[in-house]
Amino acid sequence: MATGTPTDSRTETRRCEILVVGGGLGGVSATLAALRQGAEVILTERLPWLGGQLTAQGVPLDEGPWSESLVHSASYDAFRRGVRAWYRTHKPLTEAARAELRLNPGQGNIGSLCHEPAVAVAVLNAMLAPHVAAGRLTLLHGLAPVGAATDGDLCRAVTFETADGHRTTIEADRIIDATEIGELLPLAGVEHVLGAESRDDTGELHAIDGPADPTDQQAITWGMALSFDPHGDHTIERPADYRTFRDMRLPFWPGPQFDWTVSNHVTHEPLKRPLFAGDSDEPYLFDLWHARRIAWRRNFTEGSYPSDITIANWPQMDYWFRPSVTGDADADAATAEAARQLSLSFLYWMQTEAPRHDGGEGYRGLRPRGDVLGTQDGTAMQAYYREGYRIRAETTVVEQHIGCAARPGAETAERFADSVGIGAYRIDLHPNSLGNRDTVDIDCFPFQIPLGALLPQRVENLLPACKNIGTTRITNGAYRVHPVEWSIGEASGTLAALSLRDGLAPRAYRDGERLARLQSMLGAAGVLLEWPRFGALTPRSRTGYRPPA
């Protein structure tokens, strides 16, 4: 019998072959992959922008060390090339910047392609546009999933609601959950994990002692876009909870919440990271301003960008007061809003009380850039969620599969015969939502994405395409970044379309000739399934991108 939210006479009903819920990078890549195999697709997204963490959450590309030298996915490489082409076609670049083969519009030192979110939105829409024009893809914005209809081990449909209360139910043969926190898993009754696993259960070096705790989650961060007008005053109104946030002190943190001294992500020693370490026009400085700078004004013709633009997504803005994913919609919305108020409070502190690098207090010229993020106040459309619901999968990737310390004597990560993609990033966890654990930032090997981690233990026709695959909270810290999410989505979209065409359940491709066929299709699409023999990601190669000497 059907469970979840039923349809009624006031609910519009649609049908498609493959329904992709969530328009982040995993959702877009899943959609493109399914379309490439000839499937008919509906893609839904609750927000006005596609791109998820890259755009609506305002997090510039966080990539591994070989993003410029190794193409792990031809479609992801096409997206990256599209971003650079868009700048060369539509932006007033200087001749020197235009000639730069590996153009980095923001010269941010988090990666080699820091760019404005709206550019990514334009490129993603352009990649989908031919399929929309051909009638094979329907793209629906403004739909939030609120229920699911299931029949035994099948998910038959998902019901959505708009902001004005209109409901739409979409029936599909294959459903892909590409939401930012795995929203469909509890809605459809898919067995899942939330929060921190116990070391007793996983054997992981960095798992928590004692029982598993679903409320032990990584902090969320509500990012914002800023420019700097040295002669202006753009001070915002003081947020109501400003003093509470400013004076907060956690036992493991080196000082108050609002201070330039933070905890070193790797060593946990005090680390001073000022807003500016010198002239903001310098291309490479390792201060907060340069970390996620998405527009360096010297890359553009004089006067076209009066200031750099940077994304503030910094340790002082991590909201570690309570868990952000609980299943209580009102409580979770209140937590997200509190995280936004924390970020605005930190902006107010920077504008009014923060010690300046050149003497005095307060950078009143810090200007929130809502135009950059599609909002009124300069904050992102949505908080950055580092984790959410994860499927209980046929294969769960644990620290012993990829972590260097957890694999003594090994030279590579665990090799998975059912690999459907590759990724590379450090195991990177932010402080937790209970306020009692500092960061975990440890070495790991470049890794593979096993097909078994995409297969729920029971449900037959629903696949994950984001941070909701079969990882633990520890290994999610490596699998959550942009290029890995893209590869997860690409694998799920390909599998959904292939299994639909063959009339088989996705789990039928786990091994044997069917697995070989799936892997052959991915390879033909330009997806790497194995790594060349590279070393571990060490503390000195946290992003792999460093400026020229």
C-alpha positions in Angstrom: 0.0 0.0 0.0 1.1 3.6 -0.6 2.6 5.5 2.4 3.6 9.1 2.9 1.7 12.0 1.4 -1.3 10.9 -0.7 -2.6 12.9 -3.7 -6.0 14.6 -3.6 -8.2 16.5 -6.0 -6.2 19.7 -5.4 -2.8 18.1 -6.3 -1.4 18.2 -9.8 0.0 14.9 -11.0 2.9 14.4 -13.4 4.8 11.4 -14.6 8.3 10.8 -16.0 10.8 8.0 -16.4 13.4 9.5 -14.0 12.7 12.1 -11.3 15.8 13.9 -10.0 15.0 15.8 -6.8 17.5 18.6 -6.0 19.3 20.8 -8.5 22.8 20.8 -6.9 25.8 19.6 -8.7 24.9 16.0 -8.1 21.4 16.6 -9.4 22.6 18.3 -12.5 25.2 15.7 -13.3 22.7 12.9 -12.7 20.2 14.6 -15.0 22.8 15.1 -17.7 23.9 11.4 -17.4 20.4 10.1 -17.6 19.6 12.3 -20.6 22.8 11.1 -22.3 21.4 7.6 -22.1 18.1 8.7 -23.7 15.9 8.9 -20.6 13.1 11.4 -20.1 13.8 13.4 -16.9 12.1 15.8 -14.6 14.5 17.8 -12.4 13.1 19.8 -9.4 14.8 22.4 -7.3 13.3 24.3 -4.4 15.5 27.5 -4.9 15.7 29.8 -7.9 19.3 28.7 -8.7 20.8 25.4 -9.8 24.1 24.5 -8.3 23.5 23.8 -4.7 26.6 24.3 -2.5 28.4 26.1 -5.4 25.8 28.7 -6.0 22.8 28.9 -3.6 25.1 28.1 -0.7 27.9 30.3 -2.0 30.8 27.8 -1.6 33.4 28.2 -4.3 34.8 25.0 -5.9 36.8 23.0 -3.3 38.8 20.5 -5.4 41.6 18.1 -5.0 45.2 18.6 -6.0 44.8 17.4 -9.6 41.8 19.4 -10.8 43.8 21.1 -13.5 46.0 18.2 -14.6 43.6 15.2 -14.6 40.1 15.0 -16.0 38.2 12.6 -13.8 34.9 13.3 -15.5 34.5 14.8 -19.0 31.2 16.4 -18.1 32.7 18.1 -15.0 35.6 19.2 -17.1 33.1 20.7 -19.6 31.5 22.6 -16.8 34.8 24.0 -15.6 35.8 25.0 -19.2 32.3 26.6 -19.6 32.9 28.8 -16.6 36.2 30.1 -18.1 34.6 30.5 -21.5 31.7 32.5 -20.0 34.2 34.9 -18.4 36.1 35.4 -21.6 32.9 36.0 -23.5 30.8 38.1 -21.1 33.2 39.7 -18.6 35.5 42.7 -19.1 38.7 40.8 -18.5 42.1 42.4 -18.9 44.1 41.1 -21.8 46.5 39.4 -19.4 43.6 37.6 -17.7 42.0 36.7 -20.9 45.2 35.0 -22.1 45.6 33.0 -18.9 45.0 29.4 -19.8 44.0 28.5 -16.2 42.1 31.6 -15.5 41.2 31.9 -11.9 38.7 34.9 -11.8 39.0 35.5 -8.1 42.5 34.3 -7.5 41.1 32.7 -4.3 43.6 30.3 -2.8 41.0 27.6 -1.9 41.2 26.4 -5.5 42.2 27.3 -9.0 38.7 28.3 -10.3 37.1 30.6 -7.8 34.3 32.4 -9.6 31.0 34.2 -9.1 27.9 31.9 -8.3 25.8 33.5 -11.1 28.3 32.4 -13.7 28.0 28.8 -12.5 24.2 29.1 -12.7 24.5 30.4 -16.3 26.8 27.6 -17.3 24.7 24.8 -15.7 21.5 26.2 -17.3 23.3 26.3 -20.7 24.4 22.6 -20.3 20.7 21.6 -19.7 19.1 24.0 -22.2 19.3 21.8 -25.3 17.5 19.0 -23.5 14.8 21.4 -22.3 14.4 22.6 -25.9 14.1 19.0 -27.2 11.4 18.3 -24.6 13.3 15.5 -22.9 13.9 17.5 -19.7 11.4 19.4 -17.6 13.0 21.7 -15.1 10.8 22.8 -12.2 11.9 25.4 -9.6 10.2 26.3 -6.4 9.2 22.8 -5.4 10.0 21.4 -1.9 9.5 17.7 -1.3 7.0 17.1 1.4 6.0 13.4 1.0 6.5 10.2 -0.8 4.3 7.3 -1.9 5.9 3.8 -1.5 4.8 0.3 -2.4 6.8 -2.3 -0.6 10.5 -1.8 -1.7 9.6 0.7 -4.3 9.2 4.5 -4.1 6.4 5.3 -6.6 6.1 9.1 -6.3 7.2 12.2 -4.6 4.9 15.1 -3.6 6.1 18.6 -3.6 4.7 21.9 -2.3 5.3 25.5 -3.5 5.7 28.5 -1.2 2.0 29.3 -1.8 0.8 25.8 -0.9 0.2 24.3 -4.3 1.0 20.6 -4.4 2.4 18.6 -7.3 2.9 14.8 -7.2 5.4 13.3 -9.7 5.4 9.6 -10.4 8.5 8.0 -11.8 10.1 4.7 -12.5 13.4 5.8 -11.0 13.9 8.5 -8.3 17.2 10.1 -7.5 17.6 12.0 -4.2 20.0 14.9 -5.0 18.8 17.1 -2.1 21.4 18.8 0.0 20.6 16.8 3.2 19.0 13.6 1.7 15.4 14.7 2.4 13.8 11.9 0.5 15.3 9.2 2.7 13.0 9.7 5.8 10.1 10.8 3.5 10.2 7.5 1.6 11.1 5.3 4.6 14.6 4.5 3.2 16.8 3.1 5.9 19.4 5.7 6.8 21.9 7.1 9.2 22.1 10.6 10.7 24.9 12.1 12.7 27.9 10.3 14.2 28.5 6.6 14.2 30.1 4.9 17.1 33.7 3.5 17.0 32.3 0.3 18.4 30.1 0.0 15.2 32.6 1.2 12.5 36.0 0.6 14.1 37.1 4.0 12.8 40.0 5.8 14.5 38.1 9.1 14.6 34.6 7.9 15.2 33.1 8.9 18.6 33.3 6.8 21.7 30.1 5.5 23.2 26.8 5.0 21.3 26.1 6.6 17.9 24.5 10.0 18.2 22.2 11.4 15.5 22.5 14.9 17.0 26.3 15.0 16.7 26.5 16.7 13.3 29.0 19.1 11.7 28.3 22.8 12.1 26.4 24.5 9.2 27.7 27.8 7.9 25.6 30.5 6.3 27.9 32.2 3.8 27.8 35.8 2.5 29.4 37.8 -0.2 31.4 40.9 0.6 33.3 43.7 -1.1 35.4 46.4 0.5 35.0 50.1 0.1 37.8 51.7 2.1 36.2 55.1 2.1 32.6 54.1 2.7 30.5 53.1 5.7 28.2 50.1 5.0 27.6 49.1 8.6 24.5 47.0 9.0 22.0 47.3 11.9 23.2 45.4 15.0 21.6 41.9 15.1 19.5 41.2 18.2 21.7 38.3 19.4 25.0 40.0 18.6 26.4 40.0 22.1 25.5 36.4 22.7 27.4 35.3 19.6 30.3 37.6 20.1 31.0 36.5 23.6 30.5 32.7 23.1 33.5 30.6 24.1 33.8 26.9 23.5 36.1 24.8 25.7 38.3 23.6 22.8 38.5 27.0 21.0 41.4 29.4 21.7 39.2 32.4 22.4 35.8 34.0 21.9 33.7 33.2 18.9 34.5 36.5 17.3 38.3 36.9 17.1 40.9 36.7 14.4 42.6 33.8 16.3 41.0 30.4 15.4 41.9 26.8 16.0 44.3 25.4 13.4 42.2 22.9 11.4 44.9 20.2 11.5 46.9 20.8 14.7 44.3 22.6 16.9 47.0 25.1 17.9 45.9 28.8 18.0 46.2 30.3 14.5 45.8 34.0 13.8 44.0 34.6 10.5 43.2 38.3 10.1 40.8 39.6 7.5 43.6 41.3 5.6 47.3 40.5 5.8 48.2 43.3 3.5 47.0 45.1 0.4 43.8 43.4 -0.7 44.8 43.8 -4.3 47.6 41.3 -4.0 46.8 38.1 -5.8 47.9 35.6 -3.2 47.8 36.2 0.5 46.8 33.6 3.1 44.3 35.7 5.1 40.5 35.3 5.3 39.9 37.8 2.5 41.9 35.8 -0.1 40.7 32.3 0.9 37.5 32.3 -1.1 37.8 35.5 -3.2 35.6 35.0 -6.3 36.5 38.2 -8.1 40.0 39.9 -8.1 39.5 43.3 -9.4 42.9 43.3 -11.2 41.6 40.6 -13.4 39.2 43.0 -14.9 39.4 46.3 -16.8 39.9 49.3 -14.6 36.7 50.5 -13.0 34.6 47.5 -13.9 35.1 46.0 -10.5 35.7 48.8 -7.9 36.5 46.1 -5.3 37.4 42.5 -5.0 34.5 40.2 -4.0 35.0 37.4 -1.5 32.8 34.7 0.0 32.8 34.8 3.8 32.6 31.2 4.9 35.0 31.2 7.9 35.4 29.4 11.2 33.8 32.2 13.2 30.6 31.6 11.3 30.3 27.9 12.0 27.0 27.4 13.9 27.8 24.8 16.5 25.0 25.6 19.0 22.6 22.7 18.0 22.1 20.1 15.3 20.6 21.4 12.0 18.9 18.3 10.8 16.4 16.7 13.2 13.3 16.0 11.1 11.4 18.8 12.9 10.8 21.3 10.0 10.1 24.2 12.3 13.1 23.5 14.6 15.4 23.0 11.6 14.2 26.3 10.0 14.9 28.1 13.3 18.4 26.6 13.5 19.1 27.7 9.9 17.9 31.2 10.7 20.0 31.4 13.8 23.0 30.4 11.7 22.2 33.3 9.4 22.0 35.7 12.3 25.4 34.4 13.5 26.9 35.3 10.2 25.3 38.8 10.2 26.6 39.3 13.7 30.1 38.4 12.7 29.8 40.9 9.8 28.7 43.6 12.3 31.7 42.7 14.6 34.1 43.0 11.6 32.5 46.4 10.7 32.6 47.9 14.2 34.9 46.2 16.7 37.4 44.0 14.9 41.1 45.0 15.3 42.3 46.3 11.9 45.5 45.2 10.3 46.5 48.9 9.9 45.4 50.0 13.4 42.1 51.0 14.9 38.9 49.1 15.0 36.3 48.0 12.5 36.2 47.8 8.7 33.1 49.9 8.1 33.8 49.7 4.4 32.8 46.0 4.3 29.8 45.9 2.0 27.3 43.0 1.8 26.8 42.0 -1.8 23.3 40.6 -2.1 23.5 41.1 -5.9 26.2 38.5 -6.0 24.2 35.8 -4.2 20.7 36.7 -5.4 19.5 38.0 -2.0 18.7 41.3 -0.3 21.2 41.2 2.6 24.3 39.6 1.1 23.8 36.2 2.7 23.5 33.1 0.6 20.1 31.7 -0.4 20.7 28.7 1.9 23.1 27.6 4.6 26.0 25.3 3.7 25.1 21.8 5.0 28.2 19.6 5.3 26.1 16.5 6.1 22.6 15.1 6.4 20.8 11.8 6.1 22.9 9.0 4.5 21.6 5.7 3.2 22.3 2.4 4.8 24.0 1.0 1.8 25.2 -2.3 0.5 28.7 -0.9 1.0 29.6 1.7 3.6 32.9 3.5 3.0 34.7 3.7 6.3 37.9 5.4 7.4 39.8 2.2 7.0 39.1 2.3 3.3 40.7 5.7 2.6 42.4 7.2 5.7 46.2 7.1 5.8 46.5 6.5 9.6 43.8 3.9 9.4 45.7 2.0 6.6 49.1 1.4 8.1 51.6 0.2 5.5 49.2 0.9 2.6 50.2 3.1 -0.3 46.7 3.6 -1.7 43.1 3.6 -0.7 41.0 0.4 -0.8 40.4 -0.7 -4.3 36.8 -1.3 -5.1 36.0 -3.6 -8.0 32.7 -1.9 -8.5 34.1 1.6 -8.8 31.9 4.1 -10.6 34.1 7.2 -10.2 37.0 8.7 -8.3 37.6 11.6 -5.9 40.3 13.3 -3.9 40.1 15.4 -0.8 41.2 15.3 2.8 38.9 13.9 5.5 37.7 17.3 6.7 35.2 17.7 9.5 34.2 21.0 11.1 33.3 21.3 14.8 30.2 19.6 15.9 26.7 20.7 16.8 27.2 19.8 20.4 30.0 22.3 20.9 32.3 19.6 22.4 34.5 18.5 19.5 37.1 20.4 17.4 37.8 19.8 13.8 39.0 16.6 12.3 41.3 17.2 9.3 43.5 14.2 8.4 45.4 12.7 5.5 43.7 10.3 3.2 44.5 8.6 -0.1 42.8 9.5 -3.4 39.8 7.2 -3.5 37.1 5.5 -5.5 33.3 5.7 -5.4 32.0 2.1 -5.0 28.7 1.3 -6.7 27.7 -0.5 -3.5 27.7 2.9 -1.7 24.9 4.1 -4.0 22.6 1.1 -3.4 20.2 1.2 -0.5 20.0 -2.1 1.4 16.3 -2.5 0.7 14.7 0.1 -1.6 15.0 -0.9 -5.3 14.4 2.2 -7.4 15.7 5.2 -5.3 19.3 6.3 -5.7 21.4 8.9 -3.9 23.3 11.6 -5.8 24.8 13.9 -3.2 26.2 13.7 0.4 23.6 11.0 1.1 25.6 8.0 -0.1 26.9 5.1 2.0 29.6 6.9 3.9 30.1 7.4 7.6 30.2 10.8 9.1 34.0 10.5 9.0 34.4 9.6 5.3 31.7 12.0 4.3 34.3 14.6 5.2 36.1 13.6 2.0 33.2 12.7 -0.2 31.2 15.9 0.3 33.1 18.3 -2.0 32.0 19.6 -5.4 33.8 17.3 -7.9 33.0 14.1 -5.9 29.3 15.1 -5.7 29.3 15.6 -9.4 30.8 12.1 -10.0 28.3 10.5 -7.6 25.4 12.1 -9.5 26.9 11.1 -12.8 27.1 7.4 -11.7 23.5 7.4 -10.3 22.0 9.0 -13.4 23.8 6.5 -15.6 22.7 3.6 -13.5 19.1 4.8 -13.3 18.8 5.1 -17.1 20.6 1.9 -17.8 18.6 -0.2 -15.3 15.3 1.4 -16.6 16.2 0.5 -20.2 17.0 -3.1 -19.3 14.0 -3.5 -17.0 16.2 -4.5 -14.0 16.7 -3.2 -10.5 19.8 -1.0 -10.1 21.4 -3.5 -7.7 21.5 -6.1 -10.6 24.6 -4.2 -11.8 26.7 -4.8 -8.7 28.9 -7.4 -10.4 29.5 -9.6 -13.4 28.8 -8.7 -17.0 26.2 -6.0 -16.0 28.7 -4.2 -13.8 31.2 -4.3 -16.7 28.6 -2.8 -19.0 27.9 0.0 -16.6 31.5 0.7 -16.1 32.1 0.6 -19.8 29.3 3.2 -20.3 30.9 5.5 -17.7 34.3 5.1 -19.3 32.9 5.9 -22.7 31.4 9.1 -21.2 34.9 10.1 -19.9 34.6 9.0 -16.3 37.8 7.6 -14.7 37.2 4.6 -12.5 40.7 4.2 -11.1 43.5 6.6 -9.9 47.0 6.9 -11.2 49.4 6.2 -8.4 49.4 9.5 -6.6 50.4 10.0 -2.9 48.2 10.8 0.0 46.7 14.2 0.6 49.0 15.7 3.2 48.5 18.8 5.4 50.6 20.8 3.0 48.4 19.9 0.0 45.0 20.5 1.6 43.6 21.8 -1.6 46.5 20.9 -3.9 46.6 24.4 -5.4 49.4 26.8 -4.4 50.4 30.0 -6.1 53.6 30.2 -8.1 56.7 31.0 -6.1 
